[in-house]
Amino acid sequence: MAPVADLVRDLAFSLTLAADTVAVREGLARIAASAPLAALSAVHRATAEIVLAEVLNNVAEHAYFGLPGDISINLMATAVGLECRIADHGREMPGGSPPAGTLPQEDFPEGGFGWHLIRSLTHGLDYQRKNGRNLLRFVIPA
């Protein structure tokens, strides 16, 4: 039987990528092939890919607003799901917290549907701004 440290390492994945749409797309492909996502069922893997795509694109588009920067992604498969930690040095979220994610009644304005998806498909969502960094943590249930 493998030591616990080896099992944890095998179910963890870290990546730092540039905060632009091309790097995010390439990073998502690497994430999709990572051990923590491979440990999930097909349905939960698809959910993780949707949530991570939305979060990472939000960071690139809104936190950095087209300016250069990096996004750090740390993933770990746990007994309850995929624990995700995303960090960046972009702008703070307006009001110091993620958008509510309520669906608009008519047209979907920018930012209306993405946070609804993120909040609906995750639990334990936590955002902090520390030492000039945005720190977002959430779990995608498995």
ROLORO-914211 format. One record per atom (N, C-alpha, C): residue in three letters; atom name; x, y negated, z. Coordinates in pm, whole numbers. Example, Ala and Ser with C-alpha at 12.3 -4.5 7.8 and 13.67 -1.06 7.14 Angstrom:
BEGIN
residu	atome	x	y	z
ALA	N	1319	569	780
ALA	CA	1230	450	780
ALA	C	1320	330	780
SER	N	1285	225	708
SER	CA	1367	106	714
SER	C	1290	-3	787
This chain:
BEGIN
residu	atome	x	y	z
MET	N	85	118	0
MET	CA	0	0	0
MET	C	89	-124	0
ALA	N	50	-225	-78
ALA	CA	129	-348	-91
ALA	C	118	-431	37
PRO	N	227	-500	74
PRO	CA	219	-590	190
PRO	C	116	-700	167
VAL	N	56	-749	276
VAL	CA	-46	-853	268
VAL	C	5	-976	194
ALA	N	130	-1015	218
ALA	CA	186	-1133	151
ALA	C	184	-1116	0
ASP	N	213	-994	-49
ASP	CA	209	-969	-193
ASP	C	67	-978	-247
LEU	N	-30	-925	-173
LEU	CA	-170	-930	-216
LEU	C	-218	-1074	-224
VAL	N	-185	-1156	-124
VAL	CA	-226	-1296	-124
VAL	C	-161	-1369	-240
ARG	N	-31	-1347	-261
ARG	CA	39	-1413	-371
ARG	C	-23	-1374	-505
ASP	N	-60	-1247	-520
ASP	CA	-118	-1201	-645
ASP	C	-256	-1261	-672
LEU	N	-323	-1302	-567
LEU	CA	-457	-1360	-584
LEU	C	-455	-1512	-574
ALA	N	-336	-1572	-583
ALA	CA	-323	-1718	-580
ALA	C	-264	-1766	-712
PHE	N	-296	-1891	-745
PHE	CA	-246	-1949	-870
PHE	C	-233	-2099	-850
SER	N	-120	-2154	-892
SER	CA	-97	-2299	-884
SER	C	-51	-2349	-1019
LEU	N	-95	-2470	-1051
LEU	CA	-60	-2530	-1180
LEU	C	-66	-2681	-1165
THR	N	29	-2750	-1224
THR	CA	23	-2895	-1235
THR	C	21	-2928	-1383
LEU	N	-72	-3014	-1422
LEU	CA	-83	-3050	-1563
LEU	C	-106	-3199	-1578
ALA	N	-79	-3247	-1697
ALA	CA	-101	-3389	-1728
ALA	C	-251	-3416	-1731
ALA	N	-286	-3537	-1692
ALA	CA	-428	-3575	-1685
ALA	C	-476	-3629	-1819
ASP	N	-475	-3542	-1920
ASP	CA	-533	-3579	-2049
ASP	C	-611	-3459	-2103
THR	N	-699	-3485	-2197
THR	CA	-792	-3380	-2241
THR	C	-722	-3261	-2304
VAL	N	-613	-3282	-2376
VAL	CA	-541	-3170	-2438
VAL	C	-477	-3084	-2331
ALA	N	-409	-3146	-2235
ALA	CA	-344	-3070	-2127
ALA	C	-448	-2998	-2042
VAL	N	-563	-3062	-2018
VAL	CA	-669	-2998	-1940
VAL	C	-719	-2874	-2013
ARG	N	-742	-2885	-2143
ARG	CA	-789	-2770	-2221
ARG	C	-687	-2656	-2215
GLU	N	-559	-2689	-2233
GLU	CA	-454	-2586	-2226
GLU	C	-445	-2527	-2085
GLY	N	-458	-2613	-1984
GLY	CA	-454	-2567	-1845
GLY	C	-570	-2475	-1813
LEU	N	-688	-2507	-1866
LEU	CA	-804	-2421	-1843
LEU	C	-784	-2282	-1904
ALA	N	-716	-2275	-2017
ALA	CA	-686	-2144	-2077
ALA	C	-592	-2065	-1987
ARG	N	-493	-2131	-1928
ARG	CA	-401	-2062	-1836
ARG	C	-474	-2019	-1709
ILE	N	-562	-2105	-1660
ILE	CA	-641	-2072	-1541
ILE	C	-730	-1951	-1568
ALA	N	-794	-1949	-1684
ALA	CA	-885	-1840	-1719
ALA	C	-812	-1706	-1722
ALA	N	-682	-1707	-1753
ALA	CA	-604	-1584	-1760
ALA	C	-535	-1551	-1626
SER	N	-556	-1632	-1525
SER	CA	-487	-1613	-1397
SER	C	-547	-1499	-1315
ALA	N	-466	-1448	-1223
ALA	CA	-509	-1337	-1138
ALA	C	-633	-1370	-1053
PRO	N	-643	-1489	-993
PRO	CA	-764	-1515	-913
PRO	C	-893	-1509	-994
LEU	N	-890	-1557	-1119
LEU	CA	-1011	-1549	-1200
LEU	C	-1035	-1406	-1249
ALA	N	-927	-1334	-1278
ALA	CA	-942	-1196	-1322
ALA	C	-1005	-1110	-1214
ALA	N	-990	-1151	-1088
ALA	CA	-1047	-1074	-975
ALA	C	-1198	-1094	-963
LEU	N	-1254	-1191	-1036
LEU	CA	-1397	-1221	-1028
LEU	C	-1475	-1140	-1131
SER	N	-1605	-1124	-1105
SER	CA	-1693	-1063	-1205
SER	C	-1704	-1159	-1324
ALA	N	-1752	-1109	-1436
ALA	CA	-1764	-1192	-1556
ALA	C	-1853	-1315	-1530
VAL	N	-1961	-1296	-1457
VAL	CA	-2053	-1407	-1428
VAL	C	-1984	-1512	-1340
HIS	N	-1917	-1466	-1236
HIS	CA	-1849	-1562	-1146
HIS	C	-1729	-1627	-1214
ARG	N	-1662	-1555	-1302
ARG	CA	-1551	-1613	-1377
ARG	C	-1603	-1725	-1468
ALA	N	-1715	-1702	-1535
ALA	CA	-1774	-1805	-1621
ALA	C	-1813	-1928	-1539
THR	N	-1870	-1905	-1421
THR	CA	-1906	-2017	-1332
THR	C	-1782	-2095	-1294
ALA	N	-1675	-2024	-1258
ALA	CA	-1550	-2092	-1220
ALA	C	-1496	-2175	-1335
GLU	N	-1500	-2121	-1455
GLU	CA	-1450	-2194	-1571
GLU	C	-1532	-2321	-1596
ILE	N	-1663	-2315	-1581
ILE	CA	-1749	-2433	-1599
ILE	C	-1716	-2539	-1495
VAL	N	-1710	-2499	-1369
VAL	CA	-1685	-2594	-1261
VAL	C	-1547	-2657	-1277
LEU	N	-1445	-2575	-1300
LEU	CA	-1310	-2629	-1312
LEU	C	-1296	-2720	-1434
ALA	N	-1360	-2686	-1544
ALA	CA	-1357	-2773	-1662
ALA	C	-1418	-2909	-1630
GLU	N	-1530	-2908	-1561
GLU	CA	-1597	-3033	-1526
GLU	C	-1511	-3116	-1431
VAL	N	-1457	-3054	-1327
VAL	CA	-1375	-3126	-1229
VAL	C	-1250	-3184	-1296
LEU	N	-1177	-3101	-1370
LEU	CA	-1051	-3147	-1429
LEU	C	-1074	-3256	-1534
ASN	N	-1178	-3242	-1614
ASN	CA	-1208	-3348	-1711
ASN	C	-1251	-3477	-1641
ASN	N	-1324	-3465	-1529
ASN	CA	-1359	-3584	-1452
ASN	C	-1235	-3656	-1402
VAL	N	-1138	-3581	-1352
VAL	CA	-1015	-3643	-1303
VAL	C	-945	-3716	-1417
ALA	N	-929	-3649	-1531
ALA	CA	-860	-3710	-1645
ALA	C	-933	-3836	-1693
GLU	N	-1065	-3828	-1704
GLU	CA	-1142	-3939	-1759
GLU	C	-1168	-4052	-1660
HIS	N	-1193	-4020	-1535
HIS	CA	-1238	-4122	-1441
HIS	C	-1134	-4162	-1337
ALA	N	-1058	-4067	-1285
ALA	CA	-958	-4102	-1184
ALA	C	-840	-4175	-1249
TYR	N	-797	-4125	-1365
TYR	CA	-683	-4187	-1432
TYR	C	-726	-4284	-1541
PHE	N	-847	-4272	-1587
PHE	CA	-904	-4362	-1688
PHE	C	-811	-4380	-1807
GLY	N	-757	-4267	-1855
GLY	CA	-671	-4272	-1973
GLY	C	-525	-4306	-1944
LEU	N	-491	-4336	-1820
LEU	CA	-353	-4366	-1785
LEU	C	-279	-4236	-1755
PRO	N	-147	-4234	-1766
PRO	CA	-75	-4110	-1737
PRO	C	-81	-4072	-1590
GLY	N	-75	-3943	-1566
GLY	CA	-77	-3892	-1430
GLY	C	-83	-3740	-1432
ASP	N	-77	-3681	-1315
ASP	CA	-79	-3536	-1302
ASP	C	-198	-3491	-1218
ILE	N	-240	-3368	-1243
ILE	CA	-343	-3302	-1164
ILE	C	-283	-3172	-1112
SER	N	-293	-3149	-982
SER	CA	-246	-3025	-922
SER	C	-366	-2937	-890
ILE	N	-356	-2811	-930
ILE	CA	-464	-2715	-909
ILE	C	-408	-2598	-829
ASN	N	-475	-2563	-721
ASN	CA	-439	-2446	-642
ASN	C	-564	-2361	-625
LEU	N	-556	-2236	-665
LEU	CA	-669	-2144	-658
LEU	C	-629	-2022	-577
MET	N	-725	-1971	-499
MET	CA	-700	-1848	-425
MET	C	-830	-1768	-416
ALA	N	-822	-1642	-457
ALA	CA	-936	-1552	-441
ALA	C	-944	-1512	-295
THR	N	-1062	-1526	-236
THR	CA	-1085	-1490	-97
THR	C	-1203	-1394	-90
ALA	N	-1236	-1350	28
ALA	CA	-1349	-1259	46
ALA	C	-1482	-1324	7
VAL	N	-1492	-1456	16
VAL	CA	-1618	-1525	-14
VAL	C	-1623	-1584	-153
GLY	N	-1510	-1590	-222
GLY	CA	-1510	-1647	-355
GLY	C	-1375	-1706	-392
LEU	N	-1378	-1798	-485
LEU	CA	-1258	-1864	-534
LEU	C	-1243	-1999	-465
GLU	N	-1140	-2010	-380
GLU	CA	-1115	-2137	-313
GLU	C	-1031	-2223	-407
CYS	N	-1079	-2346	-431
CYS	CA	-1016	-2437	-526
CYS	C	-974	-2566	-454
ARG	N	-851	-2607	-479
ARG	CA	-800	-2734	-426
ARG	C	-740	-2811	-542
ILE	N	-794	-2929	-564
ILE	CA	-751	-3014	-675
ILE	C	-697	-3144	-615
ALA	N	-580	-3188	-660
ALA	CA	-521	-3312	-608
ALA	C	-472	-3398	-724
ASP	N	-485	-3529	-707
ASP	CA	-436	-3623	-807
ASP	C	-405	-3756	-740
HIS	N	-333	-3842	-812
HIS	CA	-298	-3976	-763
HIS	C	-378	-4084	-836
GLY	N	-490	-4047	-895
GLY	CA	-573	-4143	-967
GLY	C	-653	-4232	-873
ARG	N	-746	-4304	-934
ARG	CA	-830	-4394	-854
ARG	C	-919	-4315	-759
GLU	N	-948	-4377	-645
GLU	CA	-1038	-4317	-546
GLU	C	-1179	-4307	-603
MET	N	-1253	-4209	-560
MET	CA	-1392	-4196	-602
MET	C	-1471	-4316	-551
PRO	N	-1561	-4367	-633
PRO	CA	-1641	-4483	-589
PRO	C	-1715	-4452	-459
GLY	N	-1703	-4543	-364
GLY	CA	-1770	-4524	-236
GLY	C	-1698	-4423	-147
GLY	N	-1583	-4373	-190
GLY	CA	-1506	-4280	-109
GLY	C	-1562	-4139	-101
SER	N	-1654	-4105	-191
SER	CA	-1709	-3969	-191
SER	C	-1755	-3931	-331
PRO	N	-1766	-3801	-357
PRO	CA	-1814	-3757	-489
PRO	C	-1958	-3804	-512
PRO	N	-1993	-3828	-637
PRO	CA	-2132	-3866	-668
PRO	C	-2231	-3763	-614
ALA	N	-2351	-3809	-585
ALA	CA	-2455	-3722	-527
ALA	C	-2491	-3606	-619
GLY	N	-2488	-3629	-748
GLY	CA	-2518	-3521	-839
GLY	C	-2666	-3494	-858
THR	N	-2748	-3593	-827
THR	CA	-2892	-3575	-850
THR	C	-2920	-3597	-998
LEU	N	-3009	-3517	-1052
LEU	CA	-3041	-3530	-1193
LEU	C	-3129	-3651	-1217
PRO	N	-3095	-3732	-1318
PRO	CA	-3181	-3844	-1353
PRO	C	-3313	-3792	-1412
GLN	N	-3415	-3871	-1401
GLN	CA	-3546	-3829	-1451
GLN	C	-3561	-3843	-1601
GLU	N	-3479	-3929	-1663
GLU	CA	-3492	-3950	-1808
GLU	C	-3360	-3917	-1878
ASP	N	-3293	-4017	-1933
ASP	CA	-3167	-3994	-2003
ASP	C	-3058	-3954	-1905
PHE	N	-2964	-3873	-1951
PHE	CA	-2850	-3833	-1868
PHE	C	-2737	-3933	-1890
PRO	N	-2718	-4025	-1794
PRO	CA	-2606	-4119	-1810
PRO	C	-2475	-4048	-1782
GLU	N	-2365	-4111	-1817
GLU	CA	-2232	-4057	-1786
GLU	C	-2226	-4028	-1637
GLY	N	-2183	-3908	-1603
GLY	CA	-2169	-3871	-1463
GLY	C	-2295	-3812	-1401
GLY	N	-2404	-3805	-1474
GLY	CA	-2528	-3757	-1415
GLY	C	-2535	-3606	-1401
PHE	N	-2492	-3533	-1503
PHE	CA	-2512	-3389	-1503
PHE	C	-2393	-3312	-1445
GLY	N	-2271	-3360	-1467
GLY	CA	-2152	-3289	-1423
GLY	C	-2147	-3265	-1273
TRP	N	-2172	-3369	-1195
TRP	CA	-2168	-3352	-1049
TRP	C	-2284	-3269	-999
HIS	N	-2395	-3271	-1070
HIS	CA	-2505	-3181	-1036
HIS	C	-2459	-3036	-1051
LEU	N	-2393	-3006	-1161
LEU	CA	-2341	-2870	-1183
LEU	C	-2241	-2832	-1075
ILE	N	-2145	-2920	-1049
ILE	CA	-2041	-2892	-950
ILE	C	-2105	-2862	-815
ARG	N	-2195	-2949	-772
ARG	CA	-2258	-2930	-641
ARG	C	-2347	-2807	-637
SER	N	-2412	-2774	-748
SER	CA	-2502	-2658	-753
SER	C	-2427	-2526	-754
LEU	N	-2307	-2524	-809
LEU	CA	-2235	-2399	-829
LEU	C	-2124	-2374	-727
THR	N	-2108	-2466	-631
THR	CA	-2003	-2450	-531
THR	C	-2061	-2465	-391
HIS	N	-1980	-2436	-291
HIS	CA	-2017	-2470	-154
HIS	C	-1890	-2520	-83
GLY	N	-1911	-2585	31
GLY	CA	-1799	-2639	108
GLY	C	-1727	-2753	40
LEU	N	-1795	-2826	-48
LEU	CA	-1732	-2937	-120
LEU	C	-1682	-3041	-21
ASP	N	-1553	-3073	-31
ASP	CA	-1492	-3171	59
ASP	C	-1398	-3260	-21
TYR	N	-1413	-3390	-3
TYR	CA	-1326	-3487	-70
TYR	C	-1262	-3577	35
GLN	N	-1133	-3600	19
GLN	CA	-1061	-3692	105
GLN	C	-964	-3773	20
ARG	N	-937	-3893	66
ARG	CA	-832	-3976	6
ARG	C	-725	-3991	113
LYS	N	-606	-3934	88
LYS	CA	-497	-3938	185
LYS	C	-368	-3981	116
ASN	N	-303	-4081	171
ASN	CA	-172	-4125	121
ASN	C	-172	-4146	-30
GLY	N	-278	-4211	-82
GLY	CA	-286	-4241	-224
GLY	C	-322	-4123	-312
ARG	N	-366	-4014	-252
ARG	CA	-404	-3895	-329
ARG	C	-550	-3862	-307
ASN	N	-615	-3818	-414
ASN	CA	-749	-3761	-405
ASN	C	-733	-3613	-381
LEU	N	-802	-3561	-280
LEU	CA	-796	-3419	-247
LEU	C	-938	-3364	-249
LEU	N	-965	-3276	-342
LEU	CA	-1097	-3215	-356
LEU	C	-1085	-3067	-329
ARG	N	-1171	-3016	-242
ARG	CA	-1171	-2875	-207
ARG	C	-1314	-2822	-219
PHE	N	-1327	-2701	-271
PHE	CA	-1457	-2636	-281
PHE	C	-1436	-2487	-301
VAL	N	-1542	-2412	-281
VAL	CA	-1539	-2267	-303
VAL	C	-1646	-2234	-406
ILE	N	-1607	-2153	-502
ILE	CA	-1702	-2099	-599
ILE	C	-1736	-1959	-548
PRO	N	-1860	-1940	-502
PRO	CA	-1897	-1811	-442
PRO	C	-1881	-1694	-540
ALA	N	-1845	-1580	-484
ALA	CA	-1831	-1459	-567
ALA	C	-1924	-1352	-514
